[in-house]
Amino acid sequence: MILDMDMPFDVMPRGLPVPHCTQSKATNLLQRFKTGERGFCKRLTAQGYLKIDIGPFWRLLSKDGGRKWYLLQHATYNREIKK
């Protein structure tokens, strides 16, 4: 479920309530990523996924090199990186 048309990420699992502060932080970090800023995005070596930590409970994950991003709770993130 894409939250708003201007939100550049999808939320997994769909229908999950995401706090507004988490949405705005995720959007801000993606804008920084797209401008080429370095230091906060990590590449997971086993699969080549990209990961941005939003806080202790939320992660942004891209499985296609940064074209599409998913906002995941930490438990969902742990399941997704094992796929």
N, C-alpha and C positions, 0 to 999 in steps of 0.2 A: 504494500500500500504506500503510495507516494503521498506524503502528508499535505503538501501544498504544491502548486505548479512551480513555484520558485525554489522548492527544496530539491537539491541535487542528489538525493540519495533515497533508497528504498528501505523500508523498515521490515525486519524479519524477527519474529513471526508477524505476519500481517495482523493488524488490529491491535497491536501492542500499544498501550498509552505511553507516549514519550514526553517527558517534561519539556516545557518551552525552553528552559535554560540549556538543556542538552541539545535540542534542535539548533539553537542559535550558535552554540559552541561548535557543533559539527559543521554547520554551514561556514562559519568563519575559518575553521581549519582546512576545509576543502578549498576555499578561495585562496588561502595561503599556499596550499599544495599546487594549485593550478597556475599561480604566478611564479612558481619555481623555487619558493623558499625551502630550505633544507633543514634537517635536524629533528623533525618530529614524526616523520613517516618512516616506518621500518618495513623492510622486505623479509618475508618469512622464507628462509632458504629452501626448505623441503619442497614446497609447491610453487614458490615464486609469487605468492600473494602479497599484497600491500596492506599494511595495518596502520591505523592512526588511533591512539588511545584518546578517548574523550574524557574519561574520568575513571574512577575505580570500578564502575559497573557497566560502562558502555564502550563499544569499539566500532570503528568504521573499518570495513573489510572490502577490498577489491580483489576479484579473482581474475581480472582481465587487464591488468597493468594500469589501472586508474581510470578506465572509461566509465564503469558503473560501480557505484559504491553502495554498500548495505550497512545500515545502522543496526547493531546487534547488542543485545544484553550479553554480559560476559559468559554466561552458561551456554547460550546459543552460539557465540563465537567459538568457544572451545569445541563444540560439536562440528561446526562448519570447517574448521581448519584440519580436522582429521579425515574429511571426505576426499 
